[in-house]
């Protein structure tokens, strides 16, 4: 899902009030989702969704980037309905064109229904899963563990510096046997034993990428023009439109011809293995499914890395 990541899967509780007929509700579950701001719908910001313990059962909370405002309800949909209603009211106030009502799926926005998240939570229930928490550096593995990408010596990345817990550009100088990394930051400071959870992709100036256009939440081809040590980028889209101080989480690598992916088949809404056949100039892709079925003009948001 564009602009979505898991922060924590939380822990299962024996509290009967957390039992749900459809979804697994772990206490402390936390995810992050990008969506138009309630303060300025022309801007895309991060919302943090949390499952907490209330006085008589779970409480669901959605927090706007920066800590305010906070939306709270006894249901996931209740929280996100408040968000979208507030955003749409602001759009109306500012006379911003928008098509769509106030309906939204809370479980989808929380990420509870994502197939890989569901699998991990099911394995948690069965007592099979043992893992570290995923971040931008990894994805939920189908076996209940976290599949994390591996980095190589010399690779340029961004890592959290222990001095202030902020991301800064650095380079991998050593890959350790236990799966951690020694890095050297841009200012020459060295840090040893950096975990993958504290690393994310770095995009180089001039690199061809895909970035989210805030008005529709879709990815479009762009080029990185500048990078700042606070982890944001200036980019220019292929049509010449520029955006400044774009977050790392709003940028993606470009999918290449021949790359294996998992794509949603429109017939049933489920993910199936496929391959990228062509990258179109408008940022869409032509793909072919494992059974030979081809689809053209697929938006990046409808598939994910294999």
C-alpha positions in Angstrom: 0.0 0.0 0.0 1.5 3.4 -0.9 2.9 5.2 2.1 2.1 2.5 4.6 4.3 0.7 7.1 4.1 -1.3 10.3 5.7 0.2 13.4 4.8 -2.6 15.8 2.7 -5.8 15.7 2.0 -5.4 19.5 1.2 -8.4 21.7 -1.7 -10.7 22.0 -3.8 -10.4 25.2 -6.1 -12.8 26.9 -8.6 -10.0 27.6 -11.9 -11.2 26.1 -12.9 -7.7 25.1 -10.1 -7.8 22.4 -11.7 -10.8 20.7 -13.2 -9.8 17.3 -15.3 -11.9 15.0 -13.3 -10.9 12.0 -9.9 -9.4 12.9 -7.0 -10.1 15.3 -6.5 -7.1 17.6 -3.1 -7.1 19.3 -2.6 -4.7 22.1 0.0 -2.1 21.2 -0.3 -2.6 17.4 0.9 0.4 15.6 1.1 1.4 11.9 1.7 4.5 9.8 -0.3 5.6 6.8 0.1 8.6 4.5 -3.1 10.6 3.8 -4.0 14.2 3.0 -3.6 16.5 6.0 -6.7 17.8 8.0 -4.9 21.1 8.2 -4.0 21.4 4.5 -5.5 18.7 2.3 -3.1 19.7 -0.5 -0.3 18.2 1.6 0.2 14.5 2.4 1.2 13.7 6.0 1.7 10.6 8.1 -1.0 9.4 10.4 -0.1 6.9 13.2 -2.8 4.3 14.0 -2.7 2.6 17.4 -4.6 -0.1 19.2 -4.7 0.6 23.0 -6.4 -0.6 26.1 -9.5 1.3 27.2 -11.5 1.0 30.4 -13.9 -1.6 28.8 -12.0 -2.9 25.8 -9.7 -1.8 23.0 -9.5 1.9 22.1 -8.5 2.9 18.6 -6.5 6.0 18.1 -5.2 7.9 15.0 -2.7 10.6 15.4 -1.9 13.3 12.8 1.8 14.0 12.0 3.2 16.2 14.7 1.0 14.8 17.4 -2.2 16.9 16.8 -5.0 16.4 16.2 -5.8 13.0 17.7 -8.9 11.0 16.7 -10.2 8.3 19.0 -13.0 5.8 18.8 -14.1 2.3 19.9 -13.7 1.2 16.3 -11.0 1.5 13.6 -13.6 2.8 11.1 -14.8 5.3 13.6 -11.3 6.8 13.9 -10.7 7.0 10.2 -14.2 8.3 9.4 -13.4 11.2 11.7 -10.2 11.8 9.8 -11.7 11.7 6.3 -14.7 13.8 7.4 -12.4 16.5 8.8 -10.3 16.4 5.6 -13.3 16.8 3.4 -14.7 19.6 5.5 -11.3 21.4 5.1 -11.4 20.8 1.4 -14.9 22.4 1.2 -13.7 25.3 3.3 -10.7 25.9 1.0 -12.8 25.2 -2.2 -10.6 22.2 -3.2 -12.2 19.9 -5.8 -12.7 16.4 -4.5 -14.7 13.4 -5.6 -15.7 11.0 -2.9 -17.7 10.8 0.3 -16.8 10.2 4.0 -16.9 6.4 3.8 -13.6 4.6 4.5 -12.5 1.2 5.9 -10.8 1.5 9.2 -9.2 -2.0 9.2 -7.7 -1.3 5.8 -6.3 2.1 6.9 -4.9 0.4 10.1 -3.4 -2.3 7.9 -5.0 -5.1 9.8 -6.4 -6.6 6.5 -3.2 -6.6 4.6 -2.5 -10.3 3.6 1.0 -10.4 5.0 0.0 -8.6 8.2 -2.9 -11.1 8.6 -0.5 -14.0 8.2 1.9 -12.7 10.8 -1.0 -12.1 13.3 -2.4 -15.6 12.6 1.0 -17.1 13.4 1.2 -15.0 16.5 -2.1 -16.5 17.6 -0.8 -20.0 16.9 2.4 -19.2 18.8 4.6 -19.7 15.7 5.9 -16.3 15.0 9.1 -14.9 16.6 10.4 -11.8 15.0 11.7 -8.2 15.3 9.5 -5.3 14.3 9.4 -4.3 10.7 10.2 -0.8 9.4 10.8 0.7 6.0 13.7 -1.7 5.8 11.6 -4.9 5.7 8.3 -6.5 4.9 6.1 -8.9 6.7 7.1 -12.4 5.7 4.6 -15.0 4.8 6.0 -17.5 7.3 5.5 -15.1 10.2 9.0 -13.8 10.3 10.3 -10.5 8.9 12.0 -10.7 5.6 14.6 -7.9 5.6 16.6 -6.8 2.7 20.4 -7.2 3.0 22.8 -4.3 2.5 26.4 -4.5 1.1 29.6 -2.9 2.0 29.9 0.5 0.3 26.2 0.9 -0.1 24.8 4.4 0.6 21.9 4.3 3.0 20.2 6.4 5.7 20.5 5.2 9.3 19.3 6.3 12.7 22.1 7.9 14.7 22.0 6.8 18.4 22.8 10.4 19.4 19.4 11.8 18.6 17.4 8.9 17.0 17.2 10.7 13.7 18.0 9.5 10.2 21.2 10.7 8.5 23.0 9.6 5.3 25.9 7.1 5.8 27.7 4.3 4.1 28.0 0.6 5.1 31.6 -0.2 6.0 31.1 -3.7 7.4 28.5 -6.4 7.4 28.5 -8.3 10.7 27.8 -12.0 11.2 24.7 -11.4 13.3 23.1 -9.3 10.6 24.0 -5.9 11.9 26.1 -3.2 10.1 28.9 -0.9 10.9 28.4 2.5 9.2 30.2 5.8 8.7 28.0 8.9 8.7 28.4 11.8 6.3 30.2 13.8 9.0 32.7 11.0 9.7 31.1 9.6 12.8 31.3 5.8 13.0 28.7 3.6 14.6 28.8 -0.2 15.0 26.1 -2.9 15.2 23.4 -0.9 13.5 20.3 -3.1 13.1 18.4 -3.3 9.8 15.3 -1.9 11.6 17.3 1.4 11.9 18.2 1.6 8.2 16.3 2.8 5.2 16.9 3.4 1.5 18.8 6.4 0.4 18.1 8.1 -3.0 20.9 9.8 -4.8 20.7 13.2 -6.5 19.8 12.6 -10.1 18.3 9.2 -9.4 15.1 8.2 -11.3 12.4 7.4 -8.7 8.7 7.3 -8.3 7.1 9.7 -5.8 3.6 10.2 -4.4 1.6 13.1 -5.8 -0.4 14.4 -2.8 -3.5 15.3 -4.7 -4.4 11.7 -5.6 -1.9 9.6 -3.5 -0.5 7.9 -6.6 3.1 7.3 -7.7 4.5 9.2 -10.7 8.0 9.2 -12.3 10.3 11.8 -10.9 14.0 12.7 -10.4 15.8 13.5 -7.1 17.1 17.1 -7.3 18.5 17.6 -3.8 18.9 15.7 -0.5 18.8 17.2 3.0 20.4 15.8 6.2 17.0 15.7 7.8 16.1 12.9 5.4 13.9 14.8 3.0 14.3 15.4 -0.8 13.6 17.9 -3.4 12.2 16.2 -6.5 10.9 17.1 -9.9 8.2 15.1 -11.7 8.5 14.2 -15.3 6.0 16.9 -16.2 8.3 19.6 -14.6 6.3 20.1 -11.4 8.6 20.3 -8.4 8.1 19.3 -4.7 10.4 20.3 -1.9 11.2 18.5 1.4 9.5 15.2 0.3 9.7 12.5 2.9 11.7 9.3 2.3 8.5 7.3 2.8 6.8 9.1 -0.2 9.5 8.0 -2.6 10.0 4.6 -4.2 12.5 2.8 -6.4 11.4 2.4 -10.0 10.2 -1.1 -10.9 12.3 -2.5 -13.8 11.3 -4.6 -16.8 11.5 -8.3 -15.9 11.2 -7.7 -12.1 9.1 -10.2 -10.2 6.2 -8.7 -8.3 2.9 -9.6 -6.6 -0.1 -7.9 -8.2 -3.8 -7.6 -7.5 -5.8 -9.4 -10.1 -9.0 -7.4 -10.7 -11.0 -10.6 -10.9 -11.0 -11.3 -7.2 -8.9 -8.6 -5.6 -6.2 -11.0 -4.4 -2.4 -10.9 -5.0 -0.7 -13.2 -7.5 2.8 -13.5 -8.8 3.5 -11.5 -11.9 6.3 -9.9 -13.9 6.8 -6.3 -15.1 6.7 -6.3 -18.9 6.9 -2.6 -19.7 7.3 0.7 -17.8 5.1 3.4 -19.3 6.0 7.1 -19.4 2.9 8.0 -17.3 4.3 5.9 -14.4 2.0 2.9 -14.9 3.2 -0.7 -15.8 2.2 -3.4 -18.1 2.4 -6.8 -16.3 2.0 -10.5 -17.0 0.6 -12.9 -14.4 2.1 -16.3 -13.8 -0.7 -17.9 -15.8 0.0 -15.7 -18.8 -2.8 -13.2 -18.3 -1.6 -9.7 -19.2 -2.8 -6.3 -18.0 -1.7 -2.9 -19.2 -1.5 0.5 -17.4 -1.4 -0.9 -13.9 -0.8 1.7 -11.2 2.1 1.0 -8.8 -0.2 1.0 -5.8 -1.8 -2.2 -7.1 1.3 -4.4 -6.7 4.3 -4.9 -4.4 7.8 -6.4 -4.5 7.9 -10.2 -4.8 
